[in-house]
Amino acid sequence: MSRRASAARDRCLELERAIAARVRSGNLGLDDAVKLFDELLHHARPASVIAINQLLTFVSRAQGRGSSTSALVVSLFNRMARASPKKVGPDGFTHSILIGCFCCMGRMELGFAAFGLILKTGWRVDGIVINQLLKGLCHSKCASEAMDIMLRRMPEFGCTPNVVSYNIILKGLCEEKRAEEALQLLHMMVDDECGSCPPNVVSYNTVINGFFRDGQVDRAYNLFREMDDRGILPTVVTYTTVIDGLSKAQAVDRAEGVLQQMIHKGVKPDIQTYNCLIHGYCSSGQGKEVVRMLKEMSAHGHQPNVVTWSLLLDYLCKSGRCTEARKIFDSMIEKGTKPNVTTYCTLLHGYATKGALSDMHRLLDLMAGSGISPNHHTFNIILCAYAKGGMIDEAMHIFHEMRQQGLNPNVVTYSTIIDALCKLGKVDDAMLKFNQMTNEGVTPDIVVFCSLVYGLCTVDKWAKIDELFSEMLNQGIHPNATFFNTIMCNLCREGRVMEAQSLLDLMVRVGVRPDVISYNTLIDGYCLSGRMNEALKLLDAMVRVGLKPDAFSFNTLLHGYCRASRIDDAVRLFREMLSNEIRPGIVSYNIILHGLFQSGKFSEAKDFYLNMIKSGMQLNIYMYNTILNGLCQNKCVDEAFKIFQSLCSKDFQLDIITFNIMIDALLKSGRKEDAMDMFTAISAHGLVPNVVTYRLMIQNLIKEGLLEESDNLFLAMEKSGCTPDSCMLNSLVRRLLHRGEIMRAAAYLSKIDEMNLSVEASTASLLISVFSRKEYQHHAKSLPEKYHILKEINS
């Protein structure tokens, strides 16, 4: 052997050893793998196929530059195939890797072609090769075809399906929402007399998860219990799957029972197990249980990770407690956990939902400073916040900023912009955006079409609506009654009942049969606009087309009559219900009772609810709130107080509205101590004061001149996570202005500006009136800068 050939062989062996070592250690990057492949191919010998297969396997599993690396493997394979066969050629395992890559790319025809090449070459077909095809078929939602290959064709190739093959099919069936069929296949494995392929723990985990995903909680749980009978020990994955499924089904108590069983059996829960339970308690609003679970998790040696913190933030933000959420967020950073983009988005969404745009911007600045790049979800949250507030210019700025940061708007982005433009009456601009999205290859969904149809309805462009329907059908989107009902509901809410009526007519014209909800929506629209006669006619129209009015139909009419101060007509319709098949429920009774109180028919209202009690009807908290409110408005506070005390003595589950009604009545009747006692008793009933409760108490403190106490209670409210609303802040400003407390009023005006809220007309009028007086004009500078103009107006 020449010295040159010897050096090449030594280099080849050195490369093979280096590749094996780096793949084994995990110390290998994608670029390095490609460089090693190039160099090895240059020096390769036939036995180098083992090292090349190691590199191809690594590349196929790597996540390269944000996209699948399967195409790269195909390219490398082609280079290998073009090399001299004397140097190195692909073997059966190489082709198996290639098949897997074709399947990942969704190119099943090429996968089968590569399989045909294996057969043609005469290489032995084994389970590893066919399992790649089974995976690809299942990924393409062809589980039935995959099962046919496993049960019929594999034996023909002299290849017996193994447990991996079965598990692939089980997973495929479950992903197609065919958990019942997966269970049959699992039991077929169990009942196989030869016992050639019994199920393992992965088999059970797969089907259990499939049942949970299909919403069949009991079937999943029973299968979990069956594992013991089969002698298969559940792993941490099994327990976590069951705990997660039960938690998502709101069966958190059962989930915690499984956790205790898990610990008793000696299987240690991991952080994911605890996160599943925390998610369950957060979803069901059980804050105390969340705290307890965090303590238990810590006691078992697990500290919260970024997922745990994100769950807590999501829970607090959805409860409107963004102030608390921000404290948790800051605490998380202090404890060394770095927030990810999902964590930031959770808090951003909380701020956006509340309209706290200044807080949202400060968080965005922190996000940028921390080197976290915004994703589509981040931009969509900000854009949606602006769109919701009617700030279309700001929304468009965000839309363009996305592109500058290398992100193309997706269907959610376009949907948000189009909806905002339609609601602002800029329907032509919305259509331009629609055309832009289709030209860019973004496929519109039913939400986009819904917004456009709504917008076109508001400007009477019915011909354009017909065109849109044709386009929807071309896109494979078939509008149903729900689609039309959503638009009708939006139109009626905006007072556009005639456009909603036209849309009902259009439904019939395009072959979509209106349902009960369609008619109820339109009845509600007519009631909202006070056109009760037209609303009543629709009740008859429903019957004529073969639809049966339901309780909601009648309740909507009852409510409409009461709102229009036609209580006698409401009572007459209520009596018709009593003689009809639709028996009035507790909601119907409540509407009539409220209407009687509101119309001043106090004695009739009192007789009405006393008869209800005598008849043995079970009253709910909403009915009791109506009774208490009616009594208090008619200055029967003592009687209301007795009923309240009776409910407390019976351990009846009250709500915060009950307390607010009573506190308001007690304050108005001068019983301040009773009101304060009731305020302090709220927590004993497992409730927390809301913004109305705090407003009533703080207003009273200002009225009594207890200004320091009022400031302290406001701070306590914010600390508890209860956010002041526009009504509260405007009310406090007016009360303080009446007392001449300009500095304190200025603080609340600043709060209104910070929260992006509006000054009410009555507040603005009082500001002008107060600062028209000379003794107050010098105080104008203590107000936020935008109010300094008041001094100029009155000078």
VOGU-3710 file (C-alpha; in Angstrom, 3 decimals, decimal comma):
1> msrrasaard> 0,000/0,000/0,000  1,426/3,417/-0,987  2,163/6,010/1,666  -0,533/8,245/0,139  -3,208/5,498/0,269  -2,169/4,624/3,800  -2,553/8,253/4,909  -6,032/8,414/3,302  -7,060/5,163/5,050  -5,763/6,440/8,404
11> rcleleraia> -7,670/9,705/7,939  -10,828/7,739/7,060  -10,539/5,616/10,230  -9,840/8,726/12,294  -12,974/10,415/10,905  -15,126/7,333/11,552  -13,957/7,195/15,183  -14,490/10,962/15,611  -18,020/10,749/14,174  -18,965/7,851/16,452
21> arvrsgnlgl> -17,599/9,678/19,517  -19,279/13,029/18,754  -22,655/11,484/17,910  -22,495/9,446/21,127  -21,541/12,491/23,256  -24,132/14,805/21,681  -21,338/17,322/20,993  -22,237/17,780/17,349  -23,900/20,644/15,501  -25,723/20,490/12,181
31> ddavklfdel> -23,053/22,423/10,255  -20,287/20,257/11,757  -22,190/17,114/10,760  -22,390/18,267/7,121  -18,645/19,140/7,078  -17,757/15,717/8,514  -19,984/14,051/5,883  -18,187/15,933/3,086  -14,735/14,989/4,363  -15,626/11,343/5,047
41> lhharpasvi> -17,202/10,938/1,599  -13,911/12,105/0,074  -11,860/9,498/1,999  -14,583/6,816/2,343  -14,199/3,053/2,168  -17,154/0,570/1,913  -17,248/0,103/5,695  -17,684/3,883/6,119  -21,410/3,382/5,524  -21,836/2,855/9,302
51> ainqlltfvs> -20,421/6,313/10,113  -22,376/7,897/7,256  -25,586/6,334/8,573  -24,791/7,782/11,992  -24,445/11,275/10,447  -27,611/10,922/8,346  -29,558/9,761/11,414  -28,267/12,759/13,392  -29,152/15,234/10,608  -32,637/13,740/10,166
61> raqgrgssts> -33,380/14,264/13,863  -31,816/17,740/14,146  -33,856/20,940/14,082  -32,021/23,011/11,517  -32,618/26,693/11,021  -36,286/26,520/11,936  -37,303/23,960/9,297  -37,196/20,199/8,820  -33,790/18,810/7,839  -35,290/15,898/5,903
71> alvvslfnrm> -34,600/17,621/2,568  -30,941/17,980/3,578  -30,712/14,219/4,255  -32,134/13,505/0,779  -29,483/15,807/-0,740  -26,676/14,081/1,195  -28,028/10,640/0,189  -27,984/11,638/-3,495  -24,336/12,725/-3,201  -23,491/9,419/-1,547
81> araspkkvgp> -25,344/7,469/-4,253  -23,394/9,319/-6,992  -20,048/8,440/-5,371  -18,152/5,407/-6,659  -19,688/2,160/-5,256  -16,115/0,983/-4,680  -15,745/3,771/-2,128  -19,045/3,563/-0,234  -22,639/2,750/-1,127  -25,977/3,008/0,723
91> dgfthsilig> -27,172/-0,093/2,536  -30,615/-1,136/3,793  -30,309/1,058/6,882  -29,411/4,079/4,729  -32,554/3,496/2,682  -34,540/3,177/5,911  -33,321/6,660/6,941  -34,256/7,969/3,497  -37,770/6,500/3,750  -38,221/8,168/7,127
101> cfccmgrmel> -37,211/11,534/5,663  -39,576/11,214/2,697  -42,392/10,374/5,127  -41,561/13,429/7,293  -41,749/15,583/4,155  -45,202/14,159/3,395  -43,894/12,553/0,192  -45,257/9,053/0,736  -44,956/8,148/-2,963  -41,173/8,680/-2,741
111> gfaafglilk> -41,077/6,705/0,510  -42,733/3,720/-1,192  -40,411/4,148/-4,194  -37,385/3,895/-1,860  -38,982/0,819/-0,261  -39,351/-0,716/-3,738  -35,649/-0,090/-4,311  -34,842/-2,064/-1,131  -36,913/-5,012/-2,438  -35,343/-4,752/-5,896
121> tgwrvdgivi> -31,808/-4,697/-4,456  -32,578/-7,793/-2,395  -31,860/-6,330/1,021  -33,707/-7,938/3,887  -36,871/-6,060/4,881  -37,078/-5,631/8,643  -39,418/-3,929/11,089  -37,302/-0,750/11,220  -37,860/-0,074/7,503  -41,592/-0,824/7,496
131> nqllkglchs> -42,130/1,115/10,729  -40,902/4,235/8,921  -43,653/3,716/6,313  -46,238/3,086/9,025  -45,243/6,365/10,740  -45,531/8,273/7,474  -48,969/6,848/6,696  -50,250/7,611/10,190  -48,810/11,132/9,982  -50,790/11,510/6,720
141> kcaseamdim> -53,976/10,398/8,534  -53,998/7,023/6,759  -54,039/4,807/9,855  -56,337/2,223/8,219  -53,889/1,711/5,333  -51,009/1,501/7,820  -52,868/-1,131/9,852  -53,504/-3,161/6,701  -49,767/-3,137/5,888  -48,880/-4,153/9,453
151> lrrmpefgct> -51,393/-7,005/9,773  -51,333/-8,381/6,188  -48,271/-7,236/4,235  -45,549/-7,421/6,892  -45,973/-11,219/7,340  -45,775/-11,549/3,506  -42,310/-9,948/3,664  -41,330/-12,398/6,387  -41,325/-9,624/8,921  -43,307/-9,928/12,180
161> pnvvsyniil> -44,812/-6,705/13,552  -43,245/-5,747/16,876  -44,636/-3,653/19,709  -43,211/-0,504/18,089  -45,264/-1,238/14,935  -48,443/-1,658/16,991  -47,747/1,501/19,006  -47,344/3,515/15,791  -50,804/2,336/14,634  -52,339/2,956/18,072
171> kglceekrae> -51,041/6,522/18,012  -52,255/7,024/14,422  -55,773/5,834/15,288  -55,897/8,084/18,370  -54,744/11,101/16,376  -57,659/10,449/13,992  -60,000/10,451/17,025  -60,528/6,692/16,706  -59,631/5,751/20,268  -62,303/3,045/20,363
181> ealqllhmmv> -60,654/1,248/17,425  -57,277/1,719/19,091  -58,664/0,001/22,194  -59,844/-2,941/20,061  -56,340/-3,270/18,598  -54,821/-3,057/22,089  -57,099/-5,851/23,322  -56,196/-7,871/20,217  -52,554/-7,620/21,335  -53,561/-8,726/24,840
191> ddecgscppn> -55,722/-11,634/23,651  -53,184/-12,999/21,134  -52,903/-16,661/22,144  -49,331/-16,884/20,889  -48,396/-13,885/22,999  -46,076/-12,815/20,183  -46,530/-9,097/20,766  -48,076/-8,137/24,122  -48,727/-4,415/24,729  -46,275/-2,453/26,824
201> vvsyntving> -46,696/0,657/28,965  -46,332/2,906/25,880  -49,291/1,109/24,251  -51,521/1,851/27,238  -50,256/5,436/27,586  -51,098/6,083/23,934  -54,694/4,834/24,109  -55,345/6,433/27,520  -54,206/9,775/26,082  -56,394/9,190/23,002
211> ffrdgqvdra> -59,522/8,690/25,126  -58,748/11,827/27,165  -58,280/13,855/23,974  -61,649/12,563/22,704  -63,286/13,692/25,956  -63,992/10,108/27,082  -62,666/10,595/30,605  -64,201/7,496/32,207  -62,995/5,218/29,379  -59,464/6,590/29,825
221> ynlfremddr> -59,552/6,176/33,590  -60,912/2,611/33,383  -58,134/1,666/30,959  -55,596/3,136/33,385  -56,990/0,897/36,138  -56,880/-2,108/33,776  -53,072/-1,831/33,649  -52,785/-3,271/37,168  -54,851/-6,317/36,165  -52,516/-6,901/33,196
231> gilptvvtyt> -49,411/-6,597/35,364  -48,167/-3,497/33,554  -46,710/-0,938/35,938  -47,636/2,696/35,170  -44,658/5,029/34,734  -44,384/8,741/35,559  -45,588/9,378/31,977  -48,715/7,270/32,576  -49,579/9,008/35,834  -48,900/12,447/34,352
241> tvidglskaq> -51,108/11,645/31,337  -53,986/10,606/33,630  -53,543/13,585/35,966  -53,420/15,949/32,971  -56,547/14,430/31,402  -58,552/14,526/34,636  -57,406/18,101/35,392  -58,439/19,318/31,941  -61,831/17,640/32,470  -62,230/19,674/35,705
251> avdraegvlq> -62,014/16,462/37,756  -59,150/17,902/39,825  -60,062/15,993/43,005  -59,752/12,680/41,138  -56,483/13,913/39,604  -55,056/14,620/43,047  -56,168/11,149/44,144  -54,078/9,711/41,283  -51,117/11,844/42,456  -51,367/10,372/45,968
261> qmihkgvkpd> -51,647/6,860/44,485  -48,570/7,556/42,387  -46,521/8,640/45,425  -47,789/5,625/47,422  -46,645/3,263/44,632  -43,152/4,779/44,769  -43,301/6,614/41,436  -41,855/10,109/41,891  -43,886/12,939/40,316  -41,862/15,327/38,147
271> iqtynclihg> -42,357/19,046/37,550  -44,697/18,315/34,600  -46,945/16,215/36,871  -47,345/19,106/39,310  -47,839/21,604/36,473  -50,782/19,531/35,182  -52,495/19,723/38,594  -51,695/23,424/38,984  -53,232/24,012/35,558  -56,354/22,130/36,657
281> ycssgqgkev> -56,742/24,174/39,849  -56,078/27,423/37,942  -58,703/26,524/35,308  -61,311/25,845/38,001  -60,469/29,080/39,839  -59,239/27,373/43,026  -56,481/29,797/43,999  -55,948/28,386/47,496  -55,384/24,902/46,075  -52,827/26,325/43,640
291> vrmlkemsah> -50,844/27,782/46,576  -51,086/24,454/48,445  -49,891/22,534/45,386  -46,923/24,898/44,963  -45,921/24,225/48,595  -46,274/20,462/48,119  -44,255/20,613/44,927  -41,482/22,497/46,743  -41,556/19,959/49,622  -40,880/17,198/47,063
301> ghqpnvvtws> -37,812/19,064/45,779  -39,306/20,678/42,656  -39,028/24,432/42,120  -41,424/26,220/39,729  -40,154/26,349/36,164  -41,128/28,769/33,400  -44,276/26,700/32,627  -45,406/26,872/36,277  -44,931/30,632/36,395  -46,767/31,065/33,063
311> llldylcksg> -49,734/29,066/34,418  -49,926/31,331/37,483  -49,716/34,469/35,336  -52,451/33,170/33,028  -54,727/32,410/36,004  -54,242/35,863/37,547  -54,617/37,730/34,234  -57,830/35,875/33,358  -59,139/36,826/36,816  -58,393/40,493/36,018
321> rctearkifd> -55,589/40,566/38,611  -52,816/41,925/36,405  -51,174/43,840/39,269  -50,639/40,574/41,156  -49,528/38,884/37,946  -46,834/41,527/37,438  -45,548/40,973/40,985  -45,319/37,218/40,286  -43,538/37,995/36,995  -40,952/40,197/38,758
331> smiekgtkpn> -40,526/37,574/41,512  -39,894/34,927/38,865  -37,016/36,970/37,400  -35,586/37,674/40,869  -35,537/33,912/41,575  -33,476/33,274/38,452  -36,098/31,919/36,023  -35,851/33,668/32,669  -39,271/34,380/31,122  -39,732/33,101/27,572
341> vttyctllhg> -41,857/34,610/24,812  -44,920/32,638/26,028  -44,573/34,116/29,526  -44,354/37,643/28,135  -47,342/37,026/25,852  -49,443/35,800/28,791  -48,915/39,044/30,731  -49,224/41,172/27,573  -52,584/39,543/26,858  -53,724/40,342/30,396
351> yatkgalsdm> -52,809/44,018/29,978  -54,354/44,132/26,491  -57,644/42,625/27,714  -57,894/45,309/30,414  -56,930/48,076/28,003  -53,852/48,918/30,120  -51,837/50,004/27,079  -49,148/51,921/29,005  -48,384/48,802/31,094  -48,357/46,763/27,896
361> hrlldlmags> -45,767/49,089/26,311  -43,530/49,059/29,383  -43,533/45,253/29,310  -42,687/45,273/25,587  -39,686/47,508/26,330  -38,551/45,064/29,044  -39,002/42,182/26,598  -36,831/43,913/23,974  -34,208/44,767/26,617  -34,068/41,103/27,660
371> gispnhhtfn> -33,318/40,010/24,107  -36,621/38,147/23,630  -37,833/38,508/20,031  -41,591/38,975/19,566  -43,381/36,264/17,587  -46,651/36,292/15,641  -48,651/35,850/18,845  -46,956/38,861/20,450  -47,733/41,162/17,529  -51,293/39,846/17,248
381> iilcayakgg> -51,944/40,620/20,939  -50,737/44,234/20,528  -52,578/44,681/17,260  -55,787/43,285/18,775  -55,495/45,662/21,767  -55,312/48,672/19,447  -58,050/47,359/17,165  -60,357/46,736/20,137  -59,855/50,352/21,233  -60,635/51,648/17,728
391> mideamhifh> -57,011/52,858/17,380  -56,677/51,745/13,763  -53,637/53,921/12,916  -51,651/52,372/15,763  -52,849/48,905/14,702  -51,658/49,539/11,130  -48,272/50,695/12,465  -47,883/47,350/14,280  -48,993/45,556/11,096  -46,121/47,182/9,152
401> emrqqglnpn> -43,623/46,761/12,029  -44,164/42,982/11,862  -42,799/42,915/8,332  -39,799/45,038/9,332  -38,942/42,375/11,916  -39,129/39,616/9,317  -42,570/38,249/10,239  -45,272/38,070/7,578  -48,831/38,703/8,846  -50,784/35,472/9,276
411> vvtystiida> -54,519/34,822/9,071  -55,062/35,996/12,685  -53,269/39,286/11,952  -55,335/39,957/8,836  -58,531/38,843/10,577  -57,970/41,353/13,405  -57,251/44,273/11,024  -60,184/43,441/8,734  -62,589/43,139/11,684  -61,439/46,493/13,141
421> lcklgkvdda> -61,807/48,253/9,767  -65,309/46,806/9,258  -66,439/47,897/12,735  -65,143/51,421/12,051  -67,143/51,528/8,808  -63,992/51,420/6,629  -65,305/48,517/4,586  -63,455/49,473/1,369  -60,145/49,444/3,278  -61,109/46,067/4,758
431> mlkfnqmtne> -61,703/44,679/1,251  -58,278/45,986/0,155  -56,668/44,128/3,068  -58,662/41,016/2,117  -57,327/41,204/-1,459  -53,796/41,771/-0,110  -53,956/38,672/2,086  -55,167/36,435/-0,746  -52,498/37,836/-3,101  -49,861/36,970/-0,472
441> gvtpdivvfc> -51,104/33,396/-0,277  -52,704/33,700/3,170  -55,931/31,677/3,044  -58,869/33,516/4,673  -60,843/31,539/7,246  -64,516/31,749/8,206  -63,746/34,472/10,804  -62,438/36,793/8,055  -65,518/36,182/5,896  -67,760/36,737/8,929
451> slvyglctvd> -66,213/40,194/9,541  -66,476/41,166/5,876  -70,107/40,082/5,544  -70,917/42,073/8,695  -69,142/45,147/7,297  -70,815/44,873/3,880  -74,218/44,495/5,578  -73,696/47,815/7,386  -73,143/49,632/4,065  -75,875/47,749/2,146
461> kwakidelfs> -73,505/46,160/-0,391  -75,540/43,002/-0,892  -74,162/42,304/-4,397  -70,656/42,204/-2,927  -71,895/39,820/-0,229  -73,115/37,445/-2,953  -69,622/37,559/-4,506  -68,074/36,764/-1,132  -70,326/33,743/-0,710  -69,153/32,422/-4,091
471> emlnqgihpn> -65,553/32,910/-2,996  -66,240/31,123/0,295  -67,639/28,122/-1,566  -64,604/28,117/-3,886  -62,377/28,021/-0,775  -64,347/25,021/0,507  -65,959/27,048/3,310  -69,682/26,388/3,544  -71,517/29,013/5,639  -74,001/27,472/8,051
481> atffntimcn> -76,645/28,891/10,378  -74,014/29,585/13,052  -72,078/31,781/10,598  -75,161/33,875/9,818  -76,305/33,964/13,454  -72,956/35,407/14,567  -73,231/38,265/12,064  -76,903/38,863/12,895  -76,022/39,039/16,591  -73,347/41,683/15,907
491> lcregrvmea> -75,745/43,699/13,733  -78,513/43,593/16,346  -76,073/44,625/19,061  -75,223/47,676/16,950  -78,933/48,480/16,544  -78,935/47,469/12,848  -81,977/45,233/13,104  -83,181/45,857/9,534  -79,819/44,710/8,136  -80,108/41,607/10,347
501> qslldlmvrv> -83,608/40,992/8,926  -82,176/41,265/5,382  -79,485/38,761/6,330  -82,173/36,320/7,531  -83,833/36,660/4,114  -80,443/36,078/2,435  -79,985/32,859/4,429  -83,107/31,413/2,854  -82,006/32,617/-0,588  -78,626/30,839/-0,422
511> gvrpdvisyn> -80,173/27,618/0,886  -79,274/27,862/4,596  -82,282/27,131/6,807  -82,628/29,598/9,718  -82,816/27,846/13,090  -84,348/28,804/16,438  -81,214/30,786/17,337  -81,553/32,829/14,116  -85,091/33,880/15,040  -84,207/34,434/18,704
521> tlidgyclsg> -81,338/36,709/17,665  -83,656/38,786/15,501  -86,368/38,855/18,205  -83,731/40,185/20,604  -82,711/42,819/18,045  -86,274/44,098/17,677  -86,714/44,078/21,462  -83,504/46,071/21,941  -84,791/48,715/19,532  -88,185/48,780/21,303
531> rmnealklld> -90,128/47,373/18,317  -92,096/44,828/20,292  -94,856/44,260/17,730  -92,350/43,144/15,064  -90,645/40,937/17,657  -93,950/39,244/18,510  -94,681/38,639/14,804  -91,418/36,701/14,529  -92,696/34,284/17,169  -95,578/33,411/14,841
541> amvrvglkpd> -93,210/33,275/11,844  -91,110/30,650/13,622  -94,122/28,406/14,069  -95,127/28,855/10,403  -91,747/27,531/9,178  -91,939/24,531/11,502  -89,712/25,785/14,325  -90,735/25,593/17,955  -90,056/28,708/20,095  -88,041/27,832/23,189
551> afsfntllhg> -87,741/29,356/26,667  -85,156/31,850/25,371  -87,654/33,114/22,749  -90,237/33,891/25,416  -87,735/35,230/27,938  -86,376/37,642/25,315  -89,891/38,961/24,692  -90,622/39,191/28,426  -87,439/41,174/28,938  -88,243/43,397/25,950
561> ycrasridda> -91,720/44,235/27,306  -90,280/45,045/30,745  -87,563/47,246/29,241  -90,216/49,061/27,189  -92,233/49,640/30,418  -95,028/47,371/29,134  -95,230/45,204/32,238  -98,895/44,326/31,656  -98,031/42,816/28,253  -95,152/40,941/29,879
571> vrlfremlsn> -97,470/39,481/32,545  -100,010/38,537/29,848  -97,318/36,675/27,847  -96,091/35,014/31,042  -99,607/33,678/31,693  -99,747/32,377/28,109  -96,540/30,460/28,863  -98,202/28,851/31,884  -100,893/27,427/29,585  -98,337/26,560/26,872
581> eirpgivsyn> -95,946/23,650/26,426  -93,063/26,008/27,302  -93,276/26,182/31,067  -91,673/29,314/32,537  -88,495/28,593/34,454  -86,712/30,503/37,179  -85,331/32,994/34,603  -88,858/33,859/33,378  -90,050/34,382/36,966  -87,041/36,576/37,683
591> iilhglfqsg> -87,689/38,787/34,635  -91,314/39,366/35,668  -90,397/40,024/39,298  -87,729/42,536/38,283  -90,186/44,191/35,874  -92,850/44,539/38,575  -90,361/46,174/40,961  -89,018/48,490/38,244  -92,495/49,618/37,183  -93,386/50,559/40,766
601> kfseakdfyl> -95,877/47,704/41,267  -94,437/46,894/44,657  -97,430/45,077/46,157  -97,838/42,893/43,015  -94,118/42,095/43,087  -94,280/41,143/46,748  -97,319/38,888/46,188  -95,539/37,364/43,180  -92,418/36,248/45,067  -94,383/35,164/48,155
611> nmiksgmqln> -96,532/32,914/45,927  -93,333/31,496/44,424  -92,028/30,609/47,894  -95,386/29,088/48,909  -95,454/26,962/45,747  -92,195/25,342/46,898  -90,138/26,729/44,025  -86,406/26,622/44,743  -85,138/30,188/44,418  -81,566/30,765/43,296
621> iymyntilng> -79,214/33,596/44,238  -80,224/35,667/41,178  -83,853/35,607/42,295  -82,933/36,555/45,863  -80,791/39,412/44,557  -83,803/40,691/42,597  -85,999/40,470/45,719  -83,425/42,207/47,935  -82,778/44,921/45,358  -86,518/45,501/44,842
631> lcqnkcvdea> -87,155/45,783/48,583  -84,196/48,155/49,070  -85,260/50,402/46,190  -88,689/50,658/47,789  -87,108/51,615/51,156  -87,912/48,281/52,831  -84,331/47,858/54,012  -85,289/46,193/57,324  -87,277/43,507/55,510  -84,414/42,977/53,042
641> fkifqslcsk> -81,944/42,747/55,944  -84,051/40,033/57,597  -84,118/37,993/54,366  -80,331/38,459/54,050  -79,776/37,228/57,625  -82,093/34,275/56,987  -80,042/33,287/53,941  -76,828/33,525/55,988  -78,279/31,319/58,752  -79,201/28,664/56,143
651> dfqldiitfn> -75,642/28,693/54,707  -77,106/29,760/51,361  -74,324/30,455/48,845  -74,377/34,241/48,430  -72,433/36,183/45,799  -70,726/39,568/45,922  -73,727/41,225/44,202  -75,860/40,289/47,242  -73,420/42,104/49,528  -73,217/45,111/47,196
661> imidallksg> -77,027/45,486/47,184  -77,179/45,409/50,977  -74,136/47,650/51,562  -75,537/50,254/49,142  -78,956/50,178/50,840  -77,517/50,382/54,373  -75,306/53,344/53,450  -78,194/55,194/51,807  -80,374/54,644/54,886  -77,648/55,982/57,193
671> rkedamdmft> -76,744/52,610/58,750  -73,005/53,036/58,228  -71,866/50,662/60,996  -74,048/47,851/59,650  -72,610/48,501/56,187  -69,042/48,357/57,531  -69,801/45,107/59,406  -71,173/43,632/56,208  -68,059/44,719/54,282  -65,761/42,987/56,783
681> aisahglvpn> -67,952/39,827/56,706  -67,449/39,313/52,949  -64,305/37,197/53,335  -66,013/34,939/55,912  -68,387/33,859/53,111  -65,495/32,888/50,832  -65,945/35,979/48,646  -63,775/38,960/47,727  -64,984/42,556/47,259  -65,215/43,690/43,646
691> vvtyrlmiqn> -64,841/47,158/42,149  -68,484/48,041/42,958  -68,014/47,087/46,630  -64,917/49,259/46,934  -66,604/52,143/45,083  -69,532/52,155/47,514  -67,264/52,083/50,575  -64,789/54,714/49,315  -67,614/57,030/48,216  -69,049/56,844/51,718
701> likegllees> -65,671/57,582/53,347  -65,280/60,673/51,140  -68,817/61,753/52,013  -67,950/61,412/55,728  -64,762/63,434/55,230  -62,556/60,454/56,096  -60,195/61,171/53,223  -57,108/59,429/54,547  -59,149/56,280/55,174  -60,546/56,491/51,628
711> dnlflameks> -56,987/56,724/50,208  -55,889/53,728/52,269  -58,865/51,629/51,149  -58,152/52,494/47,496  -54,522/51,369/47,922  -55,710/48,160/49,641  -58,056/47,528/46,702  -55,218/47,831/44,167  -52,964/45,656/46,331  -55,622/42,933/46,362
721> gctpdscmln> -55,555/42,867/42,553  -58,952/44,540/42,062  -58,610/47,125/39,277  -60,645/50,373/39,367  -62,905/50,979/36,378  -64,002/54,174/34,620  -67,253/54,419/36,590  -65,448/54,258/39,937  -62,667/56,715/39,083  -65,042/59,290/37,574
731> slvrrllhrg> -67,353/58,980/40,588  -64,473/59,552/43,043  -63,213/62,574/41,055  -66,686/64,172/41,173  -67,105/63,586/44,906  -63,688/65,034/45,684  -64,295/68,062/43,448  -67,564/68,727/45,296  -65,555/68,803/48,532  -62,899/71,073/47,007
741> eimraaayls> -60,217/68,348/47,300  -58,460/69,284/44,054  -55,138/67,511/44,742  -56,831/64,196/45,518  -59,122/64,557/42,481  -56,016/65,208/40,347  -54,501/61,888/41,492  -57,578/59,990/40,276  -57,627/61,966/36,992  -54,007/60,856/36,443
751> kidemnlsve> -55,136/57,268/37,085  -57,849/57,650/34,408  -55,188/58,775/31,911  -52,746/55,997/32,886  -55,418/53,355/32,315  -56,437/54,851/28,962  -59,991/55,456/30,246  -62,290/58,364/29,384  -63,472/61,292/31,486  -67,287/61,119/31,596
761> astasllisv> -69,352/64,092/30,428  -70,620/64,790/33,963  -67,023/64,822/35,280  -65,855/67,189/32,500  -68,823/69,489/33,145  -68,032/69,620/36,869  -64,340/70,332/36,163  -65,295/73,322/34,002  -67,759/74,515/36,645  -65,249/74,227/39,530
771> fsrkeyqhha> -62,424/75,979/37,721  -64,708/78,783/36,594  -64,527/79,952/40,210  -61,586/82,251/40,948  -60,725/80,581/44,265  -59,918/77,325/42,430  -58,194/78,605/39,270  -54,717/78,610/40,835  -55,167/74,866/41,559  -55,412/74,042/37,817
781> kslpekyhil> -51,643/73,424/37,647  -51,985/70,551/40,140  -54,089/68,644/37,568  -52,476/66,514/34,832  -51,076/68,725/32,046  -53,903/68,113/29,567  -56,352/69,754/32,009  -54,352/73,002/32,345  -56,463/74,374/29,506  -59,280/74,783/32,066
791> keins> -57,474/77,842/33,442  -57,241/79,395/29,964  -60,933/78,698/29,210  -62,044/80,477/32,362  -59,498/83,361/32,296
//
